[in-house]
Amino acid sequence: MILKTYYCPHSAHENCDCMKPKTGMIKQSLLEFPELQLDQSIVVGDAFTDEHLAERMNLRFYGINGKNYRDAFNSILDVAKEIAHE
Ligand SMILES: [Zn+2]
């Protein structure tokens, strides 16, 4: 279930807390949805910054549309199918 989406509206020189791989967006989501369980959460992304964010928060990462990921998926739908089979 997707409760809300977050994005970083800043540019790199603004040194915000939400630009990946910084963890601000995840921390904000935990403030807004304290019932979230990080051990049941994942990161899906197409960039190394997404993977680094996942590492920083100890979250499982699924790479999509990338050629550099060992277990790359074609789409978020494929990730959902993979998770459903676990
Ligand atoms: Zn930002």
PDB file of the backbone (N, CA, C, O) and the ligand in Angstrom, with CONECT records:
HET     ZN  A 101       1
ATOM      1  N   MET A   1       0.846  -1.181   0.000  1.00  0.00           N
ATOM      2  CA  MET A   1       0.000   0.000   0.000  1.00  0.00           C
ATOM      3  C   MET A   1       0.892   1.245   0.000  1.00  0.00           C
ATOM      4  O   MET A   1       1.815   1.353   0.808  1.00  0.00           O
ATOM      5  N   ILE A   2       0.621   2.148  -0.877  1.00  0.00           N
ATOM      6  CA  ILE A   2       1.348   3.421  -0.930  1.00  0.00           C
ATOM      7  C   ILE A   2       0.515   4.453  -0.179  1.00  0.00           C
ATOM      8  O   ILE A   2      -0.581   4.817  -0.605  1.00  0.00           O
ATOM      9  N   LEU A   3       1.060   4.922   0.959  1.00  0.00           N
ATOM     10  CA  LEU A   3       0.337   5.882   1.788  1.00  0.00           C
ATOM     11  C   LEU A   3       0.553   7.317   1.320  1.00  0.00           C
ATOM     12  O   LEU A   3      -0.343   8.155   1.421  1.00  0.00           O
ATOM     13  N   LYS A   4       1.752   7.589   0.805  1.00  0.00           N
ATOM     14  CA  LYS A   4       2.091   8.947   0.399  1.00  0.00           C
ATOM     15  C   LYS A   4       3.394   8.873  -0.385  1.00  0.00           C
ATOM     16  O   LYS A   4       4.196   7.962  -0.182  1.00  0.00           O
ATOM     17  N   THR A   5       3.598   9.812  -1.261  1.00  0.00           N
ATOM     18  CA  THR A   5       4.870   9.890  -1.963  1.00  0.00           C
ATOM     19  C   THR A   5       5.608  11.143  -1.509  1.00  0.00           C
ATOM     20  O   THR A   5       4.997  12.158  -1.176  1.00  0.00           O
ATOM     21  N   TYR A   6       6.934  11.048  -1.504  1.00  0.00           N
ATOM     22  CA  TYR A   6       7.789  12.164  -1.103  1.00  0.00           C
ATOM     23  C   TYR A   6       8.771  12.443  -2.223  1.00  0.00           C
ATOM     24  O   TYR A   6       9.134  11.535  -2.970  1.00  0.00           O
ATOM     25  N   TYR A   7       9.196  13.665  -2.347  1.00  0.00           N
ATOM     26  CA  TYR A   7      10.233  14.008  -3.309  1.00  0.00           C
ATOM     27  C   TYR A   7      11.056  15.167  -2.757  1.00  0.00           C
ATOM     28  O   TYR A   7      10.614  15.916  -1.886  1.00  0.00           O
ATOM     29  N   CYS A   8      12.233  15.284  -3.280  1.00  0.00           N
ATOM     30  CA  CYS A   8      13.122  16.377  -2.896  1.00  0.00           C
ATOM     31  C   CYS A   8      13.035  17.466  -3.965  1.00  0.00           C
ATOM     32  O   CYS A   8      13.374  17.218  -5.122  1.00  0.00           O
ATOM     33  N   PRO A   9      12.585  18.667  -3.595  1.00  0.00           N
ATOM     34  CA  PRO A   9      12.460  19.744  -4.573  1.00  0.00           C
ATOM     35  C   PRO A   9      13.711  20.616  -4.664  1.00  0.00           C
ATOM     36  O   PRO A   9      13.706  21.638  -5.350  1.00  0.00           O
ATOM     37  N   HIS A  10      14.774  20.220  -3.982  1.00  0.00           N
ATOM     38  CA  HIS A  10      15.958  21.072  -3.867  1.00  0.00           C
ATOM     39  C   HIS A  10      17.006  20.736  -4.918  1.00  0.00           C
ATOM     40  O   HIS A  10      16.957  19.686  -5.558  1.00  0.00           O
ATOM     41  N   SER A  11      17.943  21.641  -5.077  1.00  0.00           N
ATOM     42  CA  SER A  11      19.126  21.365  -5.898  1.00  0.00           C
ATOM     43  C   SER A  11      20.278  21.021  -4.962  1.00  0.00           C
ATOM     44  O   SER A  11      20.222  21.299  -3.764  1.00  0.00           O
ATOM     45  N   ALA A  12      21.309  20.421  -5.511  1.00  0.00           N
ATOM     46  CA  ALA A  12      22.397  19.896  -4.683  1.00  0.00           C
ATOM     47  C   ALA A  12      23.049  20.970  -3.822  1.00  0.00           C
ATOM     48  O   ALA A  12      23.442  20.687  -2.690  1.00  0.00           O
ATOM     49  N   HIS A  13      23.174  22.181  -4.322  1.00  0.00           N
ATOM     50  CA  HIS A  13      23.874  23.220  -3.557  1.00  0.00           C
ATOM     51  C   HIS A  13      23.070  23.719  -2.363  1.00  0.00           C
ATOM     52  O   HIS A  13      23.606  24.450  -1.531  1.00  0.00           O
ATOM     53  N   GLU A  14      21.800  23.344  -2.258  1.00  0.00           N
ATOM     54  CA  GLU A  14      20.978  23.774  -1.125  1.00  0.00           C
ATOM     55  C   GLU A  14      21.266  22.958   0.131  1.00  0.00           C
ATOM     56  O   GLU A  14      20.857  23.338   1.228  1.00  0.00           O
ATOM     57  N   ASN A  15      21.969  21.839  -0.027  1.00  0.00           N
ATOM     58  CA  ASN A  15      22.384  21.015   1.116  1.00  0.00           C
ATOM     59  C   ASN A  15      21.212  20.674   2.037  1.00  0.00           C
ATOM     60  O   ASN A  15      21.316  20.812   3.256  1.00  0.00           O
ATOM     61  N   CYS A  16      20.118  20.236   1.463  1.00  0.00           N
ATOM     62  CA  CYS A  16      18.940  19.868   2.249  1.00  0.00           C
ATOM     63  C   CYS A  16      19.162  18.507   2.907  1.00  0.00           C
ATOM     64  O   CYS A  16      20.190  17.860   2.703  1.00  0.00           O
ATOM     65  N   ASP A  17      18.185  18.092   3.693  1.00  0.00           N
ATOM     66  CA  ASP A  17      18.265  16.800   4.377  1.00  0.00           C
ATOM     67  C   ASP A  17      17.505  15.702   3.635  1.00  0.00           C
ATOM     68  O   ASP A  17      17.518  14.541   4.044  1.00  0.00           O
ATOM     69  N   CYS A  18      16.842  16.082   2.537  1.00  0.00           N
ATOM     70  CA  CYS A  18      15.979  15.100   1.883  1.00  0.00           C
ATOM     71  C   CYS A  18      16.535  14.564   0.562  1.00  0.00           C
ATOM     72  O   CYS A  18      15.962  13.632  -0.003  1.00  0.00           O
ATOM     73  N   MET A  19      17.621  15.120   0.064  1.00  0.00           N
ATOM     74  CA  MET A  19      18.157  14.616  -1.202  1.00  0.00           C
ATOM     75  C   MET A  19      18.869  13.290  -0.958  1.00  0.00           C
ATOM     76  O   MET A  19      19.778  13.198  -0.133  1.00  0.00           O
ATOM     77  N   LYS A  20      18.447  12.287  -1.676  1.00  0.00           N
ATOM     78  CA  LYS A  20      19.060  10.966  -1.514  1.00  0.00           C
ATOM     79  C   LYS A  20      20.535  11.026  -1.885  1.00  0.00           C
ATOM     80  O   LYS A  20      20.880  11.714  -2.845  1.00  0.00           O
ATOM     81  N   PRO A  21      21.407  10.351  -1.181  1.00  0.00           N
ATOM     82  CA  PRO A  21      21.116   9.288  -0.219  1.00  0.00           C
ATOM     83  C   PRO A  21      20.896   9.745   1.222  1.00  0.00           C
ATOM     84  O   PRO A  21      20.917   8.919   2.135  1.00  0.00           O
ATOM     85  N   LYS A  22      20.685  11.038   1.441  1.00  0.00           N
ATOM     86  CA  LYS A  22      20.327  11.461   2.794  1.00  0.00           C
ATOM     87  C   LYS A  22      18.968  10.866   3.160  1.00  0.00           C
ATOM     88  O   LYS A  22      18.175  10.521   2.284  1.00  0.00           O
ATOM     89  N   THR A  23      18.715  10.752   4.433  1.00  0.00           N
ATOM     90  CA  THR A  23      17.585   9.950   4.903  1.00  0.00           C
ATOM     91  C   THR A  23      16.355  10.773   5.299  1.00  0.00           C
ATOM     92  O   THR A  23      15.414  10.236   5.884  1.00  0.00           O
ATOM     93  N   GLY A  24      16.357  12.060   4.987  1.00  0.00           N
ATOM     94  CA  GLY A  24      15.289  12.943   5.451  1.00  0.00           C
ATOM     95  C   GLY A  24      13.889  12.522   5.042  1.00  0.00           C
ATOM     96  O   GLY A  24      12.953  12.639   5.834  1.00  0.00           O
ATOM     97  N   MET A  25      13.732  12.037   3.829  1.00  0.00           N
ATOM     98  CA  MET A  25      12.380  11.666   3.393  1.00  0.00           C
ATOM     99  C   MET A  25      11.853  10.463   4.167  1.00  0.00           C
ATOM    100  O   MET A  25      10.668  10.404   4.497  1.00  0.00           O
ATOM    101  N   ILE A  26      12.715   9.520   4.452  1.00  0.00           N
ATOM    102  CA  ILE A  26      12.268   8.352   5.224  1.00  0.00           C
ATOM    103  C   ILE A  26      11.959   8.760   6.658  1.00  0.00           C
ATOM    104  O   ILE A  26      10.970   8.314   7.239  1.00  0.00           O
ATOM    105  N   LYS A  27      12.808   9.607   7.224  1.00  0.00           N
ATOM    106  CA  LYS A  27      12.558  10.063   8.600  1.00  0.00           C
ATOM    107  C   LYS A  27      11.270  10.864   8.684  1.00  0.00           C
ATOM    108  O   LYS A  27      10.532  10.746   9.662  1.00  0.00           O
ATOM    109  N   GLN A  28      10.988  11.679   7.669  1.00  0.00           N
ATOM    110  CA  GLN A  28       9.737  12.430   7.644  1.00  0.00           C
ATOM    111  C   GLN A  28       8.542  11.477   7.569  1.00  0.00           C
ATOM    112  O   GLN A  28       7.527  11.687   8.233  1.00  0.00           O
ATOM    113  N   SER A  29       8.676  10.430   6.754  1.00  0.00           N
ATOM    114  CA  SER A  29       7.565   9.471   6.649  1.00  0.00           C
ATOM    115  C   SER A  29       7.323   8.766   7.981  1.00  0.00           C
ATOM    116  O   SER A  29       6.181   8.458   8.323  1.00  0.00           O
ATOM    117  N   LEU A  30       8.390   8.512   8.729  1.00  0.00           N
ATOM    118  CA  LEU A  30       8.230   7.863  10.037  1.00  0.00           C
ATOM    119  C   LEU A  30       7.540   8.788  11.038  1.00  0.00           C
ATOM    120  O   LEU A  30       6.817   8.326  11.921  1.00  0.00           O
ATOM    121  N   LEU A  31       7.767  10.094  10.898  1.00  0.00           N
ATOM    122  CA  LEU A  31       7.062  11.050  11.761  1.00  0.00           C
ATOM    123  C   LEU A  31       5.571  11.090  11.420  1.00  0.00           C
ATOM    124  O   LEU A  31       4.723  11.152  12.310  1.00  0.00           O
ATOM    125  N   GLU A  32       5.264  11.052  10.132  1.00  0.00           N
ATOM    126  CA  GLU A  32       3.874  11.143   9.700  1.00  0.00           C
ATOM    127  C   GLU A  32       3.123   9.822   9.847  1.00  0.00           C
ATOM    128  O   GLU A  32       1.910   9.802  10.059  1.00  0.00           O
ATOM    129  N   PHE A  33       3.858   8.729   9.732  1.00  0.00           N
ATOM    130  CA  PHE A  33       3.226   7.400   9.809  1.00  0.00           C
ATOM    131  C   PHE A  33       4.020   6.532  10.787  1.00  0.00           C
ATOM    132  O   PHE A  33       4.734   5.622  10.365  1.00  0.00           O
ATOM    133  N   PRO A  34       3.902   6.804  12.091  1.00  0.00           N
ATOM    134  CA  PRO A  34       4.721   6.078  13.072  1.00  0.00           C
ATOM    135  C   PRO A  34       4.446   4.578  13.096  1.00  0.00           C
ATOM    136  O   PRO A  34       5.222   3.812  13.666  1.00  0.00           O
ATOM    137  N   GLU A  35       3.357   4.163  12.486  1.00  0.00           N
ATOM    138  CA  GLU A  35       3.061   2.728  12.449  1.00  0.00           C
ATOM    139  C   GLU A  35       3.911   1.987  11.421  1.00  0.00           C
ATOM    140  O   GLU A  35       3.907   0.756  11.389  1.00  0.00           O
ATOM    141  N   LEU A  36       4.642   2.725  10.577  1.00  0.00           N
ATOM    142  CA  LEU A  36       5.490   2.070   9.581  1.00  0.00           C
ATOM    143  C   LEU A  36       6.528   1.192  10.270  1.00  0.00           C
ATOM    144  O   LEU A  36       7.091   1.558  11.302  1.00  0.00           O
ATOM    145  N   GLN A  37       6.764   0.039   9.683  1.00  0.00           N
ATOM    146  CA  GLN A  37       7.765  -0.880  10.208  1.00  0.00           C
ATOM    147  C   GLN A  37       8.895  -0.983   9.191  1.00  0.00           C
ATOM    148  O   GLN A  37       8.716  -1.523   8.099  1.00  0.00           O
ATOM    149  N   LEU A  38      10.052  -0.462   9.557  1.00  0.00           N
ATOM    150  CA  LEU A  38      11.169  -0.459   8.616  1.00  0.00           C
ATOM    151  C   LEU A  38      11.585  -1.870   8.228  1.00  0.00           C
ATOM    152  O   LEU A  38      12.059  -2.091   7.114  1.00  0.00           O
ATOM    153  N   ASP A  39      11.413  -2.825   9.134  1.00  0.00           N
ATOM    154  CA  ASP A  39      11.805  -4.197   8.784  1.00  0.00           C
ATOM    155  C   ASP A  39      10.837  -4.821   7.784  1.00  0.00           C
ATOM    156  O   ASP A  39      11.089  -5.912   7.272  1.00  0.00           O
ATOM    157  N   GLN A  40       9.740  -4.136   7.507  1.00  0.00           N
ATOM    158  CA  GLN A  40       8.790  -4.596   6.494  1.00  0.00           C
ATOM    159  C   GLN A  40       8.782  -3.658   5.281  1.00  0.00           C
ATOM    160  O   GLN A  40       7.902  -3.751   4.425  1.00  0.00           O
ATOM    161  N   SER A  41       9.751  -2.771   5.215  1.00  0.00           N
ATOM    162  CA  SER A  41       9.797  -1.751   4.169  1.00  0.00           C
ATOM    163  C   SER A  41      10.938  -2.023   3.200  1.00  0.00           C
ATOM    164  O   SER A  41      11.916  -2.690   3.540  1.00  0.00           O
ATOM    165  N   ILE A  42      10.796  -1.494   1.985  1.00  0.00           N
ATOM    166  CA  ILE A  42      11.810  -1.664   0.959  1.00  0.00           C
ATOM    167  C   ILE A  42      12.064  -0.328   0.274  1.00  0.00           C
ATOM    168  O   ILE A  42      11.275   0.609   0.394  1.00  0.00           O
ATOM    169  N   VAL A  43      13.171  -0.258  -0.439  1.00  0.00           N
ATOM    170  CA  VAL A  43      13.440   0.871  -1.325  1.00  0.00           C
ATOM    171  C   VAL A  43      13.507   0.323  -2.749  1.00  0.00           C
ATOM    172  O   VAL A  43      14.214  -0.648  -3.020  1.00  0.00           O
ATOM    173  N   VAL A  44      12.761   0.958  -3.653  1.00  0.00           N
ATOM    174  CA  VAL A  44      12.819   0.633  -5.076  1.00  0.00           C
ATOM    175  C   VAL A  44      13.367   1.861  -5.781  1.00  0.00           C
ATOM    176  O   VAL A  44      12.865   2.969  -5.589  1.00  0.00           O
ATOM    177  N   GLY A  45      14.392   1.670  -6.592  1.00  0.00           N
ATOM    178  CA  GLY A  45      14.959   2.833  -7.260  1.00  0.00           C
ATOM    179  C   GLY A  45      15.800   2.456  -8.450  1.00  0.00           C
ATOM    180  O   GLY A  45      16.062   1.283  -8.716  1.00  0.00           O
ATOM    181  N   ASP A  46      16.220   3.493  -9.166  1.00  0.00           N
ATOM    182  CA  ASP A  46      16.993   3.284 -10.396  1.00  0.00           C
ATOM    183  C   ASP A  46      18.351   3.979 -10.346  1.00  0.00           C
ATOM    184  O   ASP A  46      18.994   4.165 -11.379  1.00  0.00           O
ATOM    185  N   ALA A  47      18.783   4.359  -9.154  1.00  0.00           N
ATOM    186  CA  ALA A  47      20.041   5.095  -9.055  1.00  0.00           C
ATOM    187  C   ALA A  47      20.842   4.596  -7.857  1.00  0.00           C
ATOM    188  O   ALA A  47      20.294   4.034  -6.909  1.00  0.00           O
ATOM    189  N   PHE A  48      22.150   4.816  -7.925  1.00  0.00           N
ATOM    190  CA  PHE A  48      22.997   4.420  -6.807  1.00  0.00           C
ATOM    191  C   PHE A  48      22.623   5.181  -5.539  1.00  0.00           C
ATOM    192  O   PHE A  48      22.779   4.657  -4.436  1.00  0.00           O
ATOM    193  N   THR A  49      22.132   6.406  -5.684  1.00  0.00           N
ATOM    194  CA  THR A  49      21.722   7.147  -4.492  1.00  0.00           C
ATOM    195  C   THR A  49      20.560   6.449  -3.796  1.00  0.00           C
ATOM    196  O   THR A  49      20.444   6.501  -2.572  1.00  0.00           O
ATOM    197  N   ASP A  50      19.705   5.802  -4.569  1.00  0.00           N
ATOM    198  CA  ASP A  50      18.601   5.039  -3.966  1.00  0.00           C
ATOM    199  C   ASP A  50      19.150   3.848  -3.178  1.00  0.00           C
ATOM    200  O   ASP A  50      18.705   3.560  -2.067  1.00  0.00           O
ATOM    201  N   GLU A  51      20.120   3.169  -3.776  1.00  0.00           N
ATOM    202  CA  GLU A  51      20.720   2.012  -3.109  1.00  0.00           C
ATOM    203  C   GLU A  51      21.456   2.450  -1.838  1.00  0.00           C
ATOM    204  O   GLU A  51      21.382   1.778  -0.809  1.00  0.00           O
ATOM    205  N   HIS A  52      22.155   3.562  -1.915  1.00  0.00           N
ATOM    206  CA  HIS A  52      22.882   4.052  -0.733  1.00  0.00           C
ATOM    207  C   HIS A  52      21.904   4.460   0.372  1.00  0.00           C
ATOM    208  O   HIS A  52      22.164   4.234   1.554  1.00  0.00           O
ATOM    209  N   LEU A  53      20.799   5.053  -0.014  1.00  0.00           N
ATOM    210  CA  LEU A  53      19.763   5.387   0.968  1.00  0.00           C
ATOM    211  C   LEU A  53      19.286   4.120   1.669  1.00  0.00           C
ATOM    212  O   LEU A  53      19.154   4.092   2.893  1.00  0.00           O
ATOM    213  N   ALA A  54      19.031   3.088   0.899  1.00  0.00           N
ATOM    214  CA  ALA A  54      18.569   1.825   1.482  1.00  0.00           C
ATOM    215  C   ALA A  54      19.606   1.278   2.466  1.00  0.00           C
ATOM    216  O   ALA A  54      19.254   0.807   3.548  1.00  0.00           O
ATOM    217  N   GLU A  55      20.874   1.342   2.089  1.00  0.00           N
ATOM    218  CA  GLU A  55      21.937   0.850   2.974  1.00  0.00           C
ATOM    219  C   GLU A  55      21.964   1.645   4.274  1.00  0.00           C
ATOM    220  O   GLU A  55      22.082   1.072   5.357  1.00  0.00           O
ATOM    221  N   ARG A  56      21.855   2.955   4.161  1.00  0.00           N
ATOM    222  CA  ARG A  56      21.907   3.807   5.356  1.00  0.00           C
ATOM    223  C   ARG A  56      20.768   3.505   6.324  1.00  0.00           C
ATOM    224  O   ARG A  56      20.936   3.585   7.541  1.00  0.00           O
ATOM    225  N   MET A  57      19.599   3.156   5.766  1.00  0.00           N
ATOM    226  CA  MET A  57      18.443   2.886   6.614  1.00  0.00           C
ATOM    227  C   MET A  57      18.260   1.393   6.864  1.00  0.00           C
ATOM    228  O   MET A  57      17.269   0.980   7.467  1.00  0.00           O
ATOM    229  N   ASN A  58      19.208   0.585   6.405  1.00  0.00           N
ATOM    230  CA  ASN A  58      19.146  -0.874   6.567  1.00  0.00           C
ATOM    231  C   ASN A  58      17.868  -1.447   5.967  1.00  0.00           C
ATOM    232  O   ASN A  58      17.212  -2.305   6.558  1.00  0.00           O
ATOM    233  N   LEU A  59      17.530  -0.952   4.779  1.00  0.00           N
ATOM    234  CA  LEU A  59      16.339  -1.418   4.075  1.00  0.00           C
ATOM    235  C   LEU A  59      16.756  -2.255   2.875  1.00  0.00           C
ATOM    236  O   LEU A  59      17.819  -2.041   2.293  1.00  0.00           O
ATOM    237  N   ARG A  60      15.920  -3.193   2.520  1.00  0.00           N
ATOM    238  CA  ARG A  60      16.176  -4.012   1.347  1.00  0.00           C
ATOM    239  C   ARG A  60      15.967  -3.161   0.096  1.00  0.00           C
ATOM    240  O   ARG A  60      15.008  -2.395   0.004  1.00  0.00           O
ATOM    241  N   PHE A  61      16.878  -3.310  -0.859  1.00  0.00           N
ATOM    242  CA  PHE A  61      16.825  -2.500  -2.069  1.00  0.00           C
ATOM    243  C   PHE A  61      16.503  -3.344  -3.289  1.00  0.00           C
ATOM    244  O   PHE A  61      17.029  -4.444  -3.457  1.00  0.00           O
ATOM    245  N   TYR A  62      15.630  -2.815  -4.139  1.00  0.00           N
ATOM    246  CA  TYR A  62      15.318  -3.426  -5.426  1.00  0.00           C
ATOM    247  C   TYR A  62      15.629  -2.411  -6.519  1.00  0.00           C
ATOM    248  O   TYR A  62      15.032  -1.335  -6.565  1.00  0.00           O
ATOM    249  N   GLY A  63      16.561  -2.758  -7.392  1.00  0.00           N
ATOM    250  CA  GLY A  63      16.921  -1.867  -8.500  1.00  0.00           C
ATOM    251  C   GLY A  63      16.056  -2.125  -9.718  1.00  0.00           C
ATOM    252  O   GLY A  63      15.847  -3.271 -10.115  1.00  0.00           O
ATOM    253  N   ILE A  64      15.558  -1.051 -10.306  1.00  0.00           N
ATOM    254  CA  ILE A  64      14.773  -1.180 -11.531  1.00  0.00           C
ATOM    255  C   ILE A  64      15.402  -0.338 -12.636  1.00  0.00           C
ATOM    256  O   ILE A  64      16.008   0.706 -12.396  1.00  0.00           O
ATOM    257  N   ASN A  65      15.232  -0.829 -13.831  1.00  0.00           N
ATOM    258  CA  ASN A  65      15.669  -0.101 -15.030  1.00  0.00           C
ATOM    259  C   ASN A  65      17.158   0.216 -15.050  1.00  0.00           C
ATOM    260  O   ASN A  65      17.601   1.060 -15.829  1.00  0.00           O
ATOM    261  N   GLY A  66      17.923  -0.445 -14.210  1.00  0.00           N
ATOM    262  CA  GLY A  66      19.347  -0.188 -14.182  1.00  0.00           C
ATOM    263  C   GLY A  66      20.118  -1.373 -14.723  1.00  0.00           C
ATOM    264  O   GLY A  66      19.683  -2.516 -14.580  1.00  0.00           O
ATOM    265  N   LYS A  67      21.224  -1.121 -15.325  1.00  0.00           N
ATOM    266  CA  LYS A  67      22.041  -2.207 -15.846  1.00  0.00           C
ATOM    267  C   LYS A  67      23.156  -2.588 -14.892  1.00  0.00           C
ATOM    268  O   LYS A  67      23.868  -3.563 -15.132  1.00  0.00           O
ATOM    269  N   ASN A  68      23.316  -1.849 -13.830  1.00  0.00           N
ATOM    270  CA  ASN A  68      24.424  -2.082 -12.914  1.00  0.00           C
ATOM    271  C   ASN A  68      24.021  -2.905 -11.696  1.00  0.00           C
ATOM    272  O   ASN A  68      24.863  -3.216 -10.854  1.00  0.00           O
ATOM    273  N   TYR A  69      22.757  -3.255 -11.594  1.00  0.00           N
ATOM    274  CA  TYR A  69      22.300  -3.974 -10.420  1.00  0.00           C
ATOM    275  C   TYR A  69      22.289  -5.468 -10.687  1.00  0.00           C
ATOM    276  O   TYR A  69      21.877  -5.933 -11.750  1.00  0.00           O
ATOM    277  N   ARG A  70      22.750  -6.192  -9.702  1.00  0.00           N
ATOM    278  CA  ARG A  70      22.824  -7.647  -9.827  1.00  0.00           C
ATOM    279  C   ARG A  70      21.450  -8.255 -10.044  1.00  0.00           C
ATOM    280  O   ARG A  70      21.289  -9.152 -10.872  1.00  0.00           O
ATOM    281  N   ASP A  71      20.477  -7.781  -9.319  1.00  0.00           N
ATOM    282  CA  ASP A  71      19.129  -8.334  -9.400  1.00  0.00           C
ATOM    283  C   ASP A  71      18.163  -7.291  -9.939  1.00  0.00           C
ATOM    284  O   ASP A  71      17.128  -7.023  -9.329  1.00  0.00           O
ATOM    285  N   ALA A  72      18.490  -6.714 -11.057  1.00  0.00           N
ATOM    286  CA  ALA A  72      17.666  -5.635 -11.596  1.00  0.00           C
ATOM    287  C   ALA A  72      16.309  -6.145 -12.062  1.00  0.00           C
ATOM    288  O   ALA A  72      16.185  -7.232 -12.626  1.00  0.00           O
ATOM    289  N   PHE A  73      15.304  -5.326 -11.808  1.00  0.00           N
ATOM    290  CA  PHE A  73      13.950  -5.615 -12.257  1.00  0.00           C
ATOM    291  C   PHE A  73      13.571  -4.606 -13.329  1.00  0.00           C
ATOM    292  O   PHE A  73      14.123  -3.507 -13.385  1.00  0.00           O
ATOM    293  N   ASN A  74      12.626  -4.988 -14.179  1.00  0.00           N
ATOM    294  CA  ASN A  74      12.211  -4.095 -15.255  1.00  0.00           C
ATOM    295  C   ASN A  74      11.250  -3.009 -14.787  1.00  0.00           C
ATOM    296  O   ASN A  74      11.188  -1.930 -15.377  1.00  0.00           O
ATOM    297  N   SER A  75      10.503  -3.297 -13.726  1.00  0.00           N
ATOM    298  CA  SER A  75       9.488  -2.328 -13.293  1.00  0.00           C
ATOM    299  C   SER A  75       9.143  -2.578 -11.828  1.00  0.00           C
ATOM    300  O   SER A  75       9.514  -3.603 -11.255  1.00  0.00           O
ATOM    301  N   ILE A  76       8.439  -1.640 -11.243  1.00  0.00           N
ATOM    302  CA  ILE A  76       7.993  -1.817  -9.863  1.00  0.00           C
ATOM    303  C   ILE A  76       6.982  -2.968  -9.790  1.00  0.00           C
ATOM    304  O   ILE A  76       6.861  -3.622  -8.754  1.00  0.00           O
ATOM    305  N   LEU A  77       6.263  -3.210 -10.880  1.00  0.00           N
ATOM    306  CA  LEU A  77       5.347  -4.356 -10.921  1.00  0.00           C
ATOM    307  C   LEU A  77       6.121  -5.663 -10.772  1.00  0.00           C
ATOM    308  O   LEU A  77       5.687  -6.568 -10.059  1.00  0.00           O
ATOM    309  N   ASP A  78       7.265  -5.760 -11.443  1.00  0.00           N
ATOM    310  CA  ASP A  78       8.085  -6.964 -11.305  1.00  0.00           C
ATOM    311  C   ASP A  78       8.602  -7.121  -9.877  1.00  0.00           C
ATOM    312  O   ASP A  78       8.713  -8.238  -9.373  1.00  0.00           O
ATOM    313  N   VAL A  79       8.917  -6.007  -9.232  1.00  0.00           N
ATOM    314  CA  VAL A  79       9.338  -6.069  -7.831  1.00  0.00           C
ATOM    315  C   VAL A  79       8.192  -6.601  -6.977  1.00  0.00           C
ATOM    316  O   VAL A  79       8.400  -7.459  -6.118  1.00  0.00           O
ATOM    317  N   ALA A  80       6.992  -6.097  -7.211  1.00  0.00           N
ATOM    318  CA  ALA A  80       5.826  -6.549  -6.447  1.00  0.00           C
ATOM    319  C   ALA A  80       5.594  -8.048  -6.638  1.00  0.00           C
ATOM    320  O   ALA A  80       5.287  -8.763  -5.685  1.00  0.00           O
ATOM    321  N   LYS A  81       5.744  -8.513  -7.873  1.00  0.00           N
ATOM    322  CA  LYS A  81       5.579  -9.948  -8.143  1.00  0.00           C
ATOM    323  C   LYS A  81       6.632 -10.764  -7.408  1.00  0.00           C
ATOM    324  O   LYS A  81       6.334 -11.828  -6.867  1.00  0.00           O
ATOM    325  N   GLU A  82       7.874 -10.260  -7.390  1.00  0.00           N
ATOM    326  CA  GLU A  82       8.962 -10.951  -6.686  1.00  0.00           C
ATOM    327  C   GLU A  82       8.645 -11.051  -5.196  1.00  0.00           C
ATOM    328  O   GLU A  82       8.803 -12.112  -4.591  1.00  0.00           O
ATOM    329  N   ILE A  83       8.207  -9.964  -4.620  1.00  0.00           N
ATOM    330  CA  ILE A  83       7.904  -9.947  -3.194  1.00  0.00           C
ATOM    331  C   ILE A  83       6.735 -10.892  -2.891  1.00  0.00           C
ATOM    332  O   ILE A  83       6.731 -11.568  -1.862  1.00  0.00           O
ATOM    333  N   ALA A  84       5.762 -10.936  -3.776  1.00  0.00           N
ATOM    334  CA  ALA A  84       4.596 -11.800  -3.565  1.00  0.00           C
ATOM    335  C   ALA A  84       4.980 -13.265  -3.550  1.00  0.00           C
ATOM    336  O   ALA A  84       4.292 -14.080  -2.935  1.00  0.00           O
ATOM    337  N   HIS A  85       6.084 -13.616  -4.227  1.00  0.00           N
ATOM    338  CA  HIS A  85       6.518 -15.003  -4.277  1.00  0.00           C
ATOM    339  C   HIS A  85       7.348 -15.394  -3.071  1.00  0.00           C
ATOM    340  O   HIS A  85       7.624 -16.578  -2.881  1.00  0.00           O
ATOM    341  N   GLU A  86       7.756 -14.433  -2.249  1.00  0.00           N
ATOM    342  CA  GLU A  86       8.622 -14.751  -1.097  1.00  0.00           C
ATOM    343  C   GLU A  86       7.809 -15.266   0.067  1.00  0.00           C
ATOM    344  O   GLU A  86       8.367 -15.583   1.117  1.00  0.00           O
TER     345      GLU A  86
HETATM  346 ZN    ZN A 101      15.721  18.140  -0.601  1.00  0.00          ZN2+
END
